[in-house]
Amino acid sequence: MLKLTADGCRIRRERLLEQVSSDLLIISNPRHVQYLTGFFVTPLVLAHHAPVFLLIDTKTGKTTLLFQNMLGGFAEDTHVDEMIPYNWYTATTRAGMPIYPKALHELNQHLEKLTFGSTGIEIGSLPYGAKVRDVSDITTVLLEMRRHKDPDEIDLIRSAIRAIEAGHKAVRKSIRPGLTEVDVYNTMMSAIASHVGHPVVPMGDFAGGIRAFQGGGPATDNVLEAGDLMIIDIFPIVNGYKGDFTTTLAVSGELTEQQEKLQTALLDGIAAGEAMLKPGVRARAVHGAIQDELRINGFAEGFGHHAGHGLGLSHPEAPYFVPHSDEILREGDVVTLEPGSYDAEAGYGARIEHNYLITEYGYEQLSHHLLPFV
């Protein structure tokens, strides 16, 4: 399994320590723990919800990971100085107190052994009742840091993208009238799991026919018919990081005149957005470029969502390509572009999407699946 590197995690921790003044940092958001240590627990295992705490002594840089005993296998390649597992349930004796109070008890037990003054924590993700003092919230600092993707993060994002491309390729080859949305979903998931060699968290939009007119949704038993379009937006978690890109497919391999015009509008829209992708451009300008192109083609009225967003450990995240965003593109951003247009009364709905890395002078396209509907 591809993981973040020791050097990458160290560099990110050093970057964090340059921006905080607290003596002790307590980090419990699982995404931020992975970001700083490489510790990732797939949500597909039973104990994935168990709280994990990363403690960083800002004076010495020492890192300590406190985690539930059943997660020990995920800690083997984690880049920290000390690992402290705590027992909650061993599968041989009954569990005592519920997992969250137990985790908080273990954290407080450990804190009593330490001497520290001010504490920086993620207030939104730390369980209530932790015995810390002089608390400051470091969430904003971590979220801001995550915009710039380091080389080991980009490797994980590329890995996720290659897996999703395998899913798109399999679906494009197999889609036909008579299948259900669940059939298409199963084809996609099988292709992705086979590509990466292990199960991943299945997430995406799989909406065909009239369900495409609303823009998406999870797969259902809706049967695909000749003449339908199906929106296929795949965004699973692969080793903790995300890819997120979309195609719309003609179920019967043929397009009506209206569907051809919509395809042209979306392809023109994504090209207009790509022309804006470089450092220094405001996010709202990217949205405006895509919206203008859809307006020229007569499909702007059905474009009611963002034109794209940032991507990494989660999505959507900054920057957001929306009409009123003052965010400015930076080198190291990983973003999506996703023009779409939907109108139930007119009887259409489609979306396309690619992923990009913002570089010093422009962008690198990361996803390479086919966008045409046929």
VMD Tcl script that draws the C-alpha trace (Angstrom):
set ca {
  {0.00 0.00 0.00}
  {1.39 3.39 -1.02}
  {1.92 5.69 1.98}
  {3.26 9.13 2.82}
  {7.02 9.28 3.29}
  {9.00 9.92 6.47}
  {10.63 13.01 4.91}
  {7.31 14.39 3.74}
  {5.73 13.99 7.18}
  {8.77 15.55 8.89}
  {8.73 18.54 6.55}
  {5.03 19.12 7.20}
  {5.50 18.94 10.97}
  {8.37 21.43 10.74}
  {6.15 23.71 8.66}
  {3.45 23.46 11.31}
  {5.82 24.21 14.19}
  {6.99 27.37 12.43}
  {3.44 28.74 12.64}
  {2.39 27.91 16.22}
  {3.55 29.11 19.62}
  {1.99 26.46 21.88}
  {4.22 24.12 23.89}
  {2.18 21.03 23.12}
  {0.03 20.19 20.09}
  {-2.78 17.63 20.28}
  {-4.13 16.57 16.89}
  {-7.03 14.17 16.59}
  {-8.58 14.76 13.15}
  {-7.71 11.48 11.34}
  {-6.89 13.34 8.11}
  {-4.43 15.60 9.89}
  {-2.89 12.69 11.76}
  {-2.26 11.00 8.42}
  {-0.98 14.25 6.90}
  {1.67 14.59 9.62}
  {2.56 10.94 10.31}
  {1.33 8.70 7.49}
  {-1.03 6.85 9.88}
  {-4.11 5.89 7.86}
  {-6.89 3.55 8.93}
  {-9.26 2.48 6.18}
  {-12.92 3.12 7.09}
  {-13.57 -0.47 5.98}
  {-12.28 -1.94 9.27}
  {-14.37 -2.28 12.41}
  {-12.28 -0.06 14.69}
  {-11.70 2.77 12.21}
  {-13.83 5.12 14.33}
  {-11.60 4.77 17.41}
  {-10.05 8.10 18.43}
  {-6.36 8.59 17.69}
  {-4.24 11.36 19.21}
  {-1.01 12.77 17.86}
  {0.97 14.75 20.43}
  {3.83 17.00 19.31}
  {6.22 18.59 21.81}
  {7.05 21.85 20.05}
  {10.28 22.36 22.01}
  {11.85 19.02 21.11}
  {9.77 18.02 18.10}
  {9.01 14.65 19.70}
  {5.91 12.98 18.27}
  {3.75 10.51 20.16}
  {0.85 8.54 18.71}
  {-1.86 7.30 21.08}
  {-4.18 4.77 19.43}
  {-6.60 1.93 20.15}
  {-4.96 -1.50 20.35}
  {-6.95 -3.00 17.45}
  {-5.37 -0.47 15.08}
  {-1.82 -1.62 15.74}
  {-1.39 -3.09 12.27}
  {-1.94 0.32 10.70}
  {0.79 1.90 12.85}
  {3.63 -0.24 11.53}
  {4.87 2.25 8.91}
  {3.86 5.39 10.80}
  {6.50 8.10 11.12}
  {6.49 9.05 14.84}
  {8.95 8.79 17.72}
  {6.73 6.91 20.16}
  {3.62 4.74 19.82}
  {1.30 4.10 22.75}
  {-1.53 1.62 22.13}
  {-4.33 1.50 24.68}
  {-6.58 -1.50 25.24}
  {-10.29 -1.07 24.75}
  {-11.53 -4.39 23.39}
  {-9.26 -7.41 22.94}
  {-11.91 -9.86 21.67}
  {-11.17 -12.08 24.71}
  {-12.70 -9.92 27.44}
  {-15.63 -7.54 27.29}
  {-14.98 -3.87 26.66}
  {-15.26 -1.59 29.66}
  {-16.36 1.99 29.15}
  {-17.42 3.17 25.66}
  {-14.58 3.90 23.25}
  {-14.72 7.72 23.33}
  {-14.61 8.08 27.13}
  {-11.92 5.39 27.21}
  {-9.79 7.24 24.65}
  {-10.21 10.51 26.54}
  {-9.26 8.79 29.81}
  {-6.08 7.41 28.22}
  {-5.21 10.82 26.80}
  {-5.64 12.50 30.17}
  {-3.57 9.80 31.85}
  {-0.76 10.52 29.43}
  {-1.05 14.31 29.79}
  {-0.64 14.01 33.56}
  {2.88 12.71 32.96}
  {3.88 15.74 30.90}
  {4.91 19.27 31.80}
  {3.59 21.84 29.37}
  {2.11 25.30 29.27}
  {-0.06 26.40 26.38}
  {-1.73 23.80 24.18}
  {-2.71 23.92 20.54}
  {-5.52 21.55 19.60}
  {-8.14 21.00 16.93}
  {-11.08 22.17 18.99}
  {-13.61 20.76 16.52}
  {-12.30 17.19 16.69}
  {-10.97 16.80 20.25}
  {-13.43 15.01 22.57}
  {-14.96 17.21 25.23}
  {-13.30 16.90 28.61}
  {-9.61 16.71 27.73}
  {-7.61 18.22 30.60}
  {-5.69 20.86 28.69}
  {-5.16 24.52 29.49}
  {-4.44 27.79 27.67}
  {-5.95 26.27 24.56}
  {-5.59 27.67 21.04}
  {-7.16 26.22 17.90}
  {-4.69 25.13 15.21}
  {-7.30 23.87 12.75}
  {-7.04 26.90 10.47}
  {-3.26 26.54 10.25}
  {-3.52 22.88 9.24}
  {-6.23 23.50 6.65}
  {-4.19 26.30 5.11}
  {-1.08 24.10 4.99}
  {-2.95 21.34 3.19}
  {-3.51 23.46 0.09}
  {0.11 23.02 -1.00}
  {0.56 19.38 -1.93}
  {3.99 17.88 -1.26}
  {5.54 15.31 -3.64}
  {4.51 12.29 -1.53}
  {0.94 13.59 -1.39}
  {0.87 14.06 -5.15}
  {2.05 10.46 -5.55}
  {-0.94 9.28 -3.49}
  {-3.34 11.49 -5.45}
  {-1.95 10.14 -8.74}
  {-2.43 6.62 -7.41}
  {-6.08 7.37 -6.60}
  {-6.58 8.91 -10.04}
  {-5.13 5.89 -11.86}
  {-7.50 3.64 -9.91}
  {-10.53 5.79 -10.76}
  {-9.50 5.83 -14.41}
  {-9.63 2.02 -14.34}
  {-13.19 2.30 -13.05}
  {-14.21 4.74 -15.78}
  {-12.64 2.57 -18.47}
  {-14.50 -0.53 -17.30}
  {-17.83 1.29 -17.16}
  {-17.40 2.86 -20.60}
  {-16.79 -0.59 -22.12}
  {-19.75 -2.28 -20.44}
  {-22.61 0.24 -20.19}
  {-25.72 -0.66 -22.17}
  {-29.52 -0.52 -21.98}
  {-31.05 -2.95 -19.50}
  {-28.38 -2.56 -16.82}
  {-29.26 -0.90 -13.52}
  {-27.28 1.88 -11.91}
  {-26.17 -0.67 -9.31}
  {-24.83 -2.90 -12.11}
  {-22.71 0.01 -13.34}
  {-21.58 0.78 -9.80}
  {-20.53 -2.84 -9.23}
  {-18.50 -2.85 -12.46}
  {-16.74 0.33 -11.38}
  {-15.94 -0.91 -7.87}
  {-14.63 -4.25 -9.12}
  {-12.29 -2.51 -11.57}
  {-10.95 -0.10 -8.92}
  {-10.41 -2.80 -6.29}
  {-8.65 -5.01 -8.84}
  {-6.42 -2.11 -9.88}
  {-5.25 -1.21 -6.36}
  {-5.27 -4.76 -5.01}
  {-7.53 -4.13 -2.03}
  {-11.01 -2.74 -1.27}
  {-11.52 1.01 -1.16}
  {-14.27 3.20 0.26}
  {-16.91 3.39 -2.51}
  {-18.16 6.91 -3.17}
  {-19.66 8.52 -6.25}
  {-22.67 9.65 -8.27}
  {-24.31 7.07 -10.54}
  {-27.44 8.64 -12.01}
  {-29.04 7.70 -15.32}
  {-32.08 8.82 -17.25}
  {-34.35 11.20 -15.34}
  {-32.10 10.91 -12.28}
  {-29.34 12.62 -14.27}
  {-31.61 15.66 -14.63}
  {-31.03 16.36 -10.90}
  {-27.24 16.08 -11.19}
  {-26.43 12.80 -9.49}
  {-26.86 10.62 -6.42}
  {-25.94 7.12 -5.23}
  {-26.69 4.14 -7.47}
  {-30.21 2.70 -7.37}
  {-32.10 -0.10 -9.11}
  {-33.12 2.37 -11.83}
  {-32.92 0.53 -15.18}
  {-30.99 2.31 -17.94}
  {-32.80 2.75 -21.25}
  {-31.74 3.52 -24.81}
  {-31.38 7.28 -25.22}
  {-30.47 7.86 -21.56}
  {-27.41 9.71 -20.39}
  {-25.74 8.51 -17.20}
  {-23.59 10.72 -14.95}
  {-20.68 8.76 -13.48}
  {-18.76 10.80 -10.90}
  {-16.26 8.61 -9.02}
  {-14.51 9.82 -5.86}
  {-13.49 6.94 -3.55}
  {-10.89 7.18 -0.80}
  {-7.75 5.35 -1.95}
  {-5.06 5.06 0.73}
  {-6.47 8.16 2.42}
  {-6.35 10.51 -0.59}
  {-8.91 11.40 -3.21}
  {-9.31 11.64 -6.92}
  {-12.63 13.02 -8.15}
  {-13.68 13.12 -11.77}
  {-16.73 12.64 -13.89}
  {-17.92 11.57 -17.29}
  {-21.39 11.34 -18.74}
  {-22.08 8.36 -21.01}
  {-24.73 7.74 -23.65}
  {-26.22 4.42 -22.57}
  {-27.00 3.28 -26.13}
  {-23.90 4.84 -27.73}
  {-25.87 7.46 -29.67}
  {-26.67 11.12 -29.00}
  {-29.69 13.20 -29.78}
  {-29.17 16.66 -31.25}
  {-29.81 18.21 -27.83}
  {-27.31 15.87 -26.14}
  {-24.67 16.71 -28.76}
  {-25.15 20.43 -28.05}
  {-24.85 19.81 -24.31}
  {-21.69 17.79 -24.84}
  {-20.18 20.65 -26.86}
  {-21.13 23.17 -24.18}
  {-19.47 21.19 -21.40}
  {-16.31 20.51 -23.40}
  {-16.07 24.21 -24.28}
  {-16.65 25.05 -20.62}
  {-13.89 22.85 -19.27}
  {-11.49 24.20 -21.92}
  {-12.32 27.75 -20.81}
  {-11.63 26.80 -17.21}
  {-8.32 25.19 -18.11}
  {-7.21 28.41 -19.79}
  {-7.52 30.14 -16.39}
  {-5.54 27.63 -14.35}
  {-2.35 29.29 -13.14}
  {-1.05 30.88 -9.94}
  {-2.50 34.28 -9.13}
  {-5.93 33.76 -10.71}
  {-8.96 34.29 -8.49}
  {-11.20 31.29 -8.00}
  {-14.29 33.25 -8.99}
  {-12.68 34.09 -12.33}
  {-12.41 30.36 -13.11}
  {-16.08 29.91 -12.32}
  {-16.94 32.92 -14.47}
  {-15.02 31.60 -17.47}
  {-16.86 28.28 -17.37}
  {-20.24 29.92 -16.80}
  {-19.69 32.33 -19.69}
  {-18.94 29.45 -22.06}
  {-22.08 27.61 -20.97}
  {-24.06 30.82 -21.51}
  {-22.73 31.17 -25.05}
  {-23.89 27.62 -25.74}
  {-27.29 28.15 -24.12}
  {-26.84 25.95 -21.04}
  {-25.91 28.40 -18.24}
  {-29.36 28.31 -16.62}
  {-28.86 24.68 -15.63}
  {-25.42 25.28 -14.10}
  {-26.17 25.75 -10.40}
  {-23.15 24.29 -8.59}
  {-19.46 25.04 -8.20}
  {-17.21 24.91 -11.26}
  {-14.67 22.86 -9.34}
  {-12.80 22.76 -6.05}
  {-9.64 21.72 -4.26}
  {-8.81 18.07 -3.74}
  {-6.54 16.02 -1.49}
  {-7.24 14.32 1.81}
  {-10.88 15.24 1.29}
  {-13.16 17.11 -1.08}
  {-14.40 19.65 -1.62}
  {-11.71 21.75 -0.02}
  {-10.05 25.07 -0.82}
  {-9.90 26.66 -3.32}
  {-13.59 26.76 -4.26}
  {-14.53 27.79 -7.80}
  {-17.72 29.66 -6.90}
  {-19.00 33.13 -7.91}
  {-17.99 35.01 -4.75}
  {-14.68 33.36 -3.82}
  {-11.68 35.65 -3.29}
  {-9.30 32.69 -3.01}
  {-6.31 32.88 -5.33}
  {-4.79 29.88 -7.07}
  {-1.34 28.87 -5.82}
  {1.38 26.57 -7.03}
  {0.78 23.21 -5.36}
  {-3.01 23.35 -5.40}
  {-4.73 20.23 -6.73}
  {-8.12 21.16 -8.17}
  {-11.02 19.89 -10.25}
  {-13.01 21.53 -13.02}
  {-16.56 20.22 -13.39}
  {-19.02 22.03 -15.64}
  {-22.52 20.59 -15.63}
  {-26.01 21.54 -16.68}
  {-29.35 20.03 -15.66}
  {-32.98 20.79 -16.55}
  {-35.75 18.34 -15.75}
  {-38.34 20.18 -17.82}
  {-36.10 20.28 -20.89}
  {-35.09 16.66 -20.27}
  {-31.31 16.78 -19.91}
  {-28.56 16.49 -17.32}
  {-24.81 15.94 -17.72}
  {-21.46 16.76 -16.12}
  {-17.79 16.23 -16.99}
  {-14.70 16.70 -14.83}
  {-10.89 16.51 -14.77}
  {-8.25 16.92 -12.04}
  {-5.25 19.27 -12.23}
  {-2.07 20.23 -10.37}
  {-1.33 23.95 -10.39}
  {2.30 24.45 -11.38}
  {4.61 27.48 -11.41}
  {3.43 28.67 -14.82}
  {0.12 26.88 -15.39}
  {-1.18 23.39 -14.72}
  {-0.58 19.70 -15.22}
  {-3.64 17.62 -16.07}
  {-3.67 14.64 -13.73}
  {-6.72 12.69 -14.95}
  {-6.86 11.32 -18.49}
  {-10.17 9.49 -18.82}
  {-12.29 10.17 -21.90}
  {-14.83 13.00 -21.69}
  {-17.01 12.63 -24.83}
  {-20.37 11.02 -24.07}
  {-19.84 8.35 -26.74}
}
mol new
graphics top color blue
foreach p $ca { graphics top sphere $p radius 0.5 }
foreach p [lrange $ca 0 end-1] q [lrange $ca 1 end] { graphics top cylinder $p $q radius 0.2 }
display resetview
